[in-house]
Amino acid sequence: MSSRVSTSLDLLRHLRVHDFRAARTFLASFYPGRSLPARVFLFAQWLFGMLWKHLPETSRWASIEHPVSRTPIWLAGADPFENHPFARDPAAKLPAEVEVAVIGAGMAGSAAAYHWSRLAATGTPAGTMAVIEMNSVAGGAAGRNEGLVVMGRYYYYVHHTVSTYLERTRTDLSAAARDRLAHEFADAYAKAAYANAEMIAETIERERIECDYVRKGWVQAANPDALDRLERSTRMARETGFADWVKISAEESFERAGIRVHAPSGFSIGAASWDPAKWVRGLMTIALRSPRVQLFTRTRVASVQDQGERYAIHTNRGTVLARFVINAAESHTPALFPSFHDIIQPMQTQAAWGPSDGGTMKAGVGISGDRAFFGRHAEGVIFGSDATRVPDHEAGRNQPSRFITRFVLTEMKRLFGVETIRVTNEWSGTVSYTPDEYPIVGEMDGKRMYMVGGMAGSGSGVSFNGAHHVVKTILGLDGPDYYPAKYFSALRFRRNASPGS
């Protein structure tokens, strides 16, 4: 009884508005296809069982430090770019004018800086690029995730989300035409994502970036009630030639990841685990060796004004004029560009880490249950869940739900038999989704402002190749076009346009 009381008090003390938002997400995801009254009834039953039995039981083998650190485990060490360059040179100032201004120094922004520096080093005519970051390098979603290099969303998943959107927006097309268009989108995405994964692997090896990169794949346990979807998705992968996504048995799932399931799982062969902050900081370190790249952290962009031949980027440290802008602000985009409200949708996710025995969980492989994700890191375990929309002004906030943390602990016990864990770090962040859950890579204003965003939690599957595409476009370089505007441009959401139009 005492454990129930203490757990209930802990949950009540940490109860926030987001807990109720997340409850709506859980309601929809747990019971798809059910009527609202049925979902509410089943969720209430589940919630009662959680509060009365399962959550209090976690206190027997899991503890949460008080106070718990809100710093993501990836960012727990010293920040080499803290207040750069002002900490070293208090008299430093923003440049009056540059060729390209990049807003954000996460996965996409640091990748843009890296590609700019490498192309400049080969003799390609290139001006100066300024990367402007309101916090620090990798301080946003890039340093708050589960630590996976994903191949991107598998073909079936992309086809499904685009099809769902087309059903709402392209009633002028027949069902067969919408299906063909969804296949075109999925094909374009998968080609770009596969190339992205190989580019990352090659860059880590060539540049010798120390980021704990291990390529052992990603096991994604399927909901036992949705095995038909797993069968359809792996069959579609075979039929389309994007064979990274396969079905594996429960026995192979345990062998690869240590996850105890009783049904087949999906497996992404080419996925990898890494330290995302080390990757992003590694790219920025290389980029800054070039005199054509500058970085300014703790510098908040307040607004961007189109002045014809130049954009004026107004910040708390002054104004920079730029011929081109690359928006790599991800979930912060609608707060900076209000017209992108409902085009870029901030979604809160969260994670926690703590020293643990880990149970049967294997290291170096991505692991997802049907309700949460897990991974071994250092001497502990990282775990998390959620994907709930938050208001635009709350993008980037760090206020995780304690209920979700405790719920995922129950999942970890069930799937891996973990015996002990002491949660020392608990955090949240925001990723961005688009209405069709398909990324935006390319122009965002029909002129010279570009973006890489809306990656739906698959930033490592899009950002590196996407930033390369944008940099090549600005420089007018030839090469494979992995991001055709027909599919990836933000303009597909403008002027009542629909995907593929």
C-alpha positions in Angstrom: 0.0 0.0 0.0 2.8 2.4 0.8 4.3 2.0 -2.7 0.9 2.8 -4.2 0.6 6.0 -2.1 4.2 7.1 -2.8 3.9 6.5 -6.5 0.5 8.3 -6.7 2.0 11.3 -4.8 5.0 11.3 -7.2 2.7 11.3 -10.2 0.4 14.0 -8.8 3.4 16.2 -7.9 4.7 16.0 -11.5 1.3 16.2 -13.2 1.4 18.8 -16.1 -0.9 19.9 -18.9 1.0 17.7 -21.3 -0.1 14.6 -19.4 -3.6 15.2 -20.6 -2.5 15.9 -24.1 -0.5 12.7 -24.1 -3.5 10.8 -22.8 -5.3 11.7 -26.0 -2.4 10.4 -28.0 -2.4 7.1 -26.1 -6.2 6.9 -26.4 -5.9 7.0 -30.2 -2.9 4.8 -30.6 -3.9 2.0 -28.1 -7.3 1.4 -29.6 -7.4 2.3 -33.3 -10.7 1.7 -35.1 -12.7 1.7 -31.9 -15.5 4.2 -31.2 -14.7 7.1 -28.9 -16.9 5.7 -26.0 -15.2 2.3 -26.4 -11.7 3.9 -26.4 -12.5 6.0 -23.3 -13.9 2.9 -21.5 -10.9 0.7 -22.4 -8.4 3.4 -21.6 -10.0 4.0 -18.2 -9.7 0.3 -17.4 -6.1 0.3 -18.5 -5.3 3.5 -16.5 -6.9 2.1 -13.3 -4.7 -1.0 -13.6 -1.6 1.1 -14.2 -2.3 3.4 -11.2 -3.4 0.6 -8.8 -0.9 -2.1 -9.7 1.7 -1.8 -12.4 3.1 1.6 -11.7 3.5 1.1 -8.0 5.3 -2.1 -8.6 8.1 -0.3 -10.5 9.1 1.3 -7.1 10.4 -2.1 -6.0 13.1 -2.2 -8.7 13.3 1.3 -10.2 14.1 4.6 -8.5 14.0 8.1 -9.9 16.5 10.6 -8.4 15.2 13.7 -6.8 15.9 16.1 -8.3 16.3 14.3 -11.6 18.5 15.9 -14.2 16.7 17.4 -17.2 20.0 17.2 -19.3 19.8 14.5 -22.0 22.5 11.9 -21.6 24.0 12.9 -24.9 24.6 16.4 -23.7 25.8 15.6 -20.2 29.4 16.5 -20.9 31.1 19.8 -21.6 29.8 21.8 -24.5 32.6 22.7 -26.8 30.5 25.4 -28.5 29.0 27.1 -25.5 28.4 30.8 -26.4 30.6 30.5 -29.4 32.5 32.7 -30.3 31.6 35.2 -27.6 32.9 33.2 -24.7 36.4 33.3 -26.2 36.1 36.7 -27.8 33.6 39.0 -26.0 34.1 41.6 -28.7 33.0 39.3 -31.5 30.1 40.5 -33.6 27.8 39.0 -36.2 28.9 39.7 -39.8 27.0 42.5 -41.6 26.4 40.3 -44.6 26.9 36.7 -45.7 26.0 34.6 -48.7 24.0 32.1 -46.7 22.5 32.3 -43.2 21.6 29.0 -41.6 19.0 29.1 -38.7 19.7 26.2 -36.3 22.7 24.1 -35.5 21.1 20.7 -35.1 21.4 17.7 -37.5 20.4 19.7 -40.6 22.1 23.0 -39.8 25.4 21.3 -38.9 25.2 19.1 -42.0 24.7 22.2 -44.2 27.8 23.8 -42.6 29.8 20.6 -43.2 28.8 20.3 -46.8 29.4 24.0 -47.5 32.9 23.7 -46.0 33.8 20.6 -48.1 32.5 22.1 -51.3 34.4 25.3 -50.6 37.5 23.3 -50.0 37.3 21.7 -53.5 37.5 25.1 -55.1 33.8 25.6 -55.8 33.0 29.3 -55.7 31.3 29.9 -52.4 30.8 32.9 -50.1 30.5 32.9 -46.4 28.0 30.9 -44.4 26.8 32.0 -40.9 25.1 29.4 -38.7 23.0 31.0 -36.1 21.8 28.9 -33.2 19.6 30.1 -30.3 21.0 27.6 -27.8 23.9 25.4 -28.6 25.1 22.9 -31.2 22.9 19.8 -30.9 21.0 21.4 -28.0 17.6 20.8 -29.5 16.0 17.7 -30.9 19.4 16.6 -32.3 20.7 16.0 -28.7 17.4 14.8 -27.1 16.6 11.6 -29.1 17.1 7.9 -28.7 20.4 7.8 -30.6 19.6 5.9 -33.8 20.7 6.4 -37.4 17.5 5.4 -39.1 17.1 4.4 -42.8 14.1 6.7 -42.6 10.5 5.5 -42.6 10.1 2.3 -44.5 8.3 2.3 -47.8 4.9 1.1 -46.6 4.8 3.6 -43.8 5.4 6.5 -46.2 2.9 5.2 -48.6 0.3 4.9 -45.8 0.7 8.4 -44.4 0.7 10.0 -47.8 -2.3 8.0 -48.9 -4.2 9.0 -45.7 -3.5 12.7 -46.5 -4.4 12.3 -50.2 -7.8 10.9 -49.2 -8.5 14.2 -47.5 -7.0 16.6 -50.0 -7.2 15.0 -53.4 -10.9 14.0 -53.8 -10.5 15.1 -57.4 -8.4 12.0 -58.0 -9.6 8.4 -58.3 -8.5 5.9 -55.6 -6.1 4.3 -58.1 -4.6 7.7 -59.0 -4.1 8.5 -55.3 -2.4 5.1 -54.8 -0.1 5.7 -57.7 0.9 9.1 -56.3 1.5 7.7 -52.8 3.8 5.1 -54.4 5.7 7.9 -56.2 6.2 9.7 -52.8 7.3 6.6 -51.1 9.7 5.7 -53.9 11.3 9.2 -53.8 11.6 9.1 -50.0 13.1 5.6 -49.8 15.8 6.4 -52.5 16.8 9.5 -50.6 16.8 7.8 -47.2 18.9 4.8 -48.4 21.5 7.2 -49.9 21.5 9.3 -46.7 22.3 6.3 -44.6 25.3 5.3 -46.8 26.5 8.9 -46.9 26.5 9.1 -43.1 28.4 5.8 -42.8 31.0 6.9 -45.4 31.4 10.3 -43.8 32.0 8.9 -40.3 34.7 6.6 -41.7 36.3 9.2 -44.0 36.3 12.0 -41.5 37.0 9.7 -38.5 34.2 11.2 -36.5 34.1 9.6 -33.1 30.3 9.2 -32.4 30.0 5.6 -31.1 28.6 4.4 -34.5 27.5 0.8 -34.5 25.5 -0.6 -37.4 23.4 -3.6 -36.1 20.0 -2.6 -37.3 16.7 -1.8 -35.5 14.2 -4.3 -34.2 10.6 -3.0 -34.1 8.3 -5.3 -32.2 4.9 -5.4 -33.9 1.6 -5.1 -32.1 0.2 -8.6 -32.0 -3.1 -7.2 -33.3 -1.4 -5.6 -36.3 0.6 -8.5 -37.8 -1.2 -8.2 -41.1 0.3 -4.7 -41.4 3.7 -6.1 -40.8 3.1 -8.7 -43.5 1.9 -6.1 -45.9 4.8 -3.7 -45.2 7.5 -6.3 -45.7 5.9 -7.7 -48.8 5.7 -4.1 -50.2 9.4 -3.7 -49.4 10.3 -6.8 -51.4 8.1 -5.9 -54.3 9.5 -2.3 -54.6 13.1 -3.3 -54.2 13.7 -1.4 -50.9 14.6 -4.5 -49.0 16.0 -2.9 -45.8 12.7 -3.6 -44.1 12.1 -7.3 -43.3 10.2 -9.6 -41.0 12.1 -11.6 -38.4 10.8 -14.2 -35.9 10.3 -13.8 -32.2 13.4 -16.0 -31.7 15.5 -13.8 -34.0 14.2 -10.7 -32.3 15.5 -12.0 -29.0 18.8 -13.0 -30.5 19.4 -9.6 -32.0 17.9 -7.3 -29.4 17.1 -9.3 -26.3 13.5 -8.4 -26.5 11.0 -11.0 -25.4 8.0 -11.1 -27.7 5.7 -13.8 -28.9 5.1 -12.7 -32.5 7.3 -11.6 -35.5 9.0 -8.2 -35.5 10.0 -5.7 -38.2 13.7 -5.3 -38.7 15.5 -2.4 -40.4 18.8 -4.0 -41.5 20.8 -0.8 -42.2 19.9 1.2 -39.1 22.6 2.0 -36.6 23.1 3.4 -33.1 25.3 6.4 -32.3 25.8 9.4 -30.0 23.8 12.1 -32.0 25.5 15.0 -30.2 29.0 13.7 -31.0 27.9 13.4 -34.7 26.5 16.9 -34.9 29.4 18.5 -33.0 31.8 16.5 -35.1 30.3 17.9 -38.3 30.5 21.4 -36.9 34.1 21.0 -35.8 35.1 20.1 -39.3 33.0 22.9 -40.9 34.6 25.5 -38.7 38.0 24.6 -40.1 36.9 26.5 -43.3 37.2 30.3 -43.3 33.9 30.3 -45.1 31.9 29.0 -42.2 31.1 30.9 -39.0 29.0 29.8 -36.0 27.1 31.9 -33.5 25.5 30.2 -30.5 23.2 31.7 -27.9 22.0 33.9 -30.7 18.2 33.9 -31.1 16.7 34.8 -34.5 13.7 37.0 -33.9 12.5 37.4 -37.4 13.5 37.1 -41.1 12.5 39.9 -43.5 12.6 39.6 -47.3 14.2 42.7 -48.6 14.3 41.7 -52.3 17.9 40.7 -53.1 18.7 40.0 -49.5 17.0 38.6 -46.4 17.5 40.5 -43.1 17.9 38.1 -40.2 17.2 40.0 -37.1 18.7 38.5 -33.9 19.2 39.5 -30.3 22.8 40.3 -31.2 22.1 42.4 -34.3 21.0 41.9 -38.0 22.7 39.9 -40.7 21.9 40.3 -44.4 22.0 37.1 -46.5 21.4 36.3 -50.1 20.2 32.8 -49.1 18.6 31.4 -46.0 18.5 27.8 -44.9 15.9 27.2 -42.2 17.0 24.3 -40.1 14.9 25.3 -37.1 12.6 22.2 -37.3 9.8 22.5 -34.7 10.6 26.1 -34.0 9.7 27.0 -37.6 6.0 28.1 -37.0 7.0 30.4 -34.1 9.5 32.1 -36.5 7.4 31.8 -39.6 3.7 31.9 -38.5 2.4 31.0 -42.0 3.9 27.6 -41.3 1.4 26.9 -38.5 -0.2 23.5 -39.3 2.5 22.9 -42.0 5.2 22.3 -39.4 3.6 20.8 -36.3 5.7 20.6 -33.1 5.4 17.1 -31.5 6.7 16.4 -28.0 8.6 13.2 -27.3 10.6 12.3 -24.2 13.3 10.0 -22.9 15.1 9.0 -19.8 18.3 7.3 -18.9 19.8 5.6 -15.8 22.4 3.1 -14.7 20.8 -0.4 -15.0 21.5 -4.1 -15.3 19.6 -3.9 -18.6 18.1 -7.3 -18.3 18.2 -9.2 -21.6 18.6 -6.0 -23.7 21.4 -6.1 -26.2 23.7 -3.1 -26.9 24.3 -1.4 -30.3 20.9 -2.2 -31.8 17.8 0.0 -32.0 14.9 -1.5 -30.2 11.2 -0.4 -30.2 8.2 -2.0 -28.7 4.8 -1.1 -30.0 4.5 1.6 -27.3 8.1 2.8 -26.5 11.7 2.7 -27.5 14.8 1.3 -25.6 18.5 1.1 -26.0 21.7 0.3 -24.0 24.0 3.2 -23.7 27.2 3.4 -21.6 26.4 1.6 -18.3 22.7 2.2 -18.5 19.5 2.1 -20.5 17.8 4.9 -22.4 14.0 4.6 -22.9 11.1 6.8 -23.9 7.9 7.3 -25.8 5.2 9.9 -26.9 4.5 11.9 -30.0 2.0 14.5 -29.0 1.4 17.9 -30.6 2.1 21.0 -28.5 1.5 24.7 -29.2 4.0 26.4 -31.5 5.4 28.5 -28.7 6.2 25.4 -26.6 8.6 23.9 -29.2 11.8 23.0 -27.5 10.6 23.0 -24.0 12.0 20.4 -21.6 9.1 19.2 -19.4 8.6 15.4 -19.6 5.7 13.5 -18.3 6.5 11.4 -15.2 3.5 9.1 -15.9 5.1 8.2 -19.3 8.4 7.6 -17.7 6.9 5.2 -15.2 4.7 3.5 -17.8 7.7 2.8 -20.0 9.5 1.3 -17.0 6.7 -1.2 -16.8 7.2 -2.0 -20.5 10.9 -2.4 -19.9 10.3 -4.9 -17.2 7.9 -6.9 -19.4 10.1 -7.0 -22.5 13.5 -7.3 -21.0 13.2 -8.5 -17.4 15.2 -5.5 -16.1 16.0 -6.0 -12.4 17.4 -2.6 -11.4 17.5 1.0 -12.7 18.2 4.4 -11.2 16.8 7.1 -13.4 19.2 10.0 -13.3 18.2 11.9 -16.5 14.7 12.6 -17.8 14.0 15.0 -20.6 11.7 16.0 -23.4 12.1 17.6 -26.8 10.1 18.4 -29.9 10.3 17.1 -33.4 8.2 18.3 -36.3 5.6 16.7 -38.5 3.9 17.8 -41.6 0.2 17.1 -42.5 1.3 14.2 -44.7 4.2 13.2 -42.3 6.5 13.7 -45.3 9.6 15.9 -45.0 10.2 19.3 -46.5 13.5 19.6 -48.3 13.9 22.6 -50.7 12.3 26.0 -51.2 10.0 27.3 -48.6 9.1 30.7 -50.1 9.5 30.2 -53.9 12.7 32.4 -53.9 16.0 31.8 -52.1 14.9 30.5 -48.7 15.2 26.8 -48.2 14.5 24.4 -45.4 15.1 20.9 -44.2 12.4 20.0 -41.8 9.2 18.2 -41.0 11.1 14.9 -40.6 8.6 13.3 -38.3 11.2 12.0 -35.8 13.4 10.6 -38.6 15.9 13.4 -38.7 18.9 11.1 -39.0 17.2 9.5 -42.1 16.8 12.8 -43.9 19.0 15.6 -42.6 22.5 14.8 -44.0 21.5 14.1 -47.6 18.8 16.8 -47.4 21.3 19.5 -46.4 23.6 18.3 -49.1 20.8 18.8 -51.7 20.1 22.3 -50.5 23.7 23.3 -50.5 24.2 21.9 -54.0 21.1 23.8 -55.2 22.3 27.1 -53.8 25.7 26.6 -55.4 24.2 25.5 -58.7 26.0 22.1 -58.7 24.9 19.1 -60.7 24.4 15.7 -59.3 21.6 13.2 -58.4 18.4 14.9 -57.4 17.2 13.0 -54.4 14.7 15.6 -53.4 12.4 16.5 -56.4 10.4 19.6 -55.6 7.2 17.8 -56.8 7.4 15.7 -53.6 9.6 17.5 -51.1 8.9 21.2 -51.5 7.0 23.2 -48.9 5.1 24.7 -51.8 2.9 21.5 -52.0 1.1 23.0 -49.0 0.7 26.5 -50.4 -2.0 28.2 -52.4 -4.3 25.2 -51.7 -1.8 23.0 -53.6 -1.8 19.3 -52.9 1.0 16.8 -53.0 2.2 16.0 -56.5 0.5 19.0 -58.1 
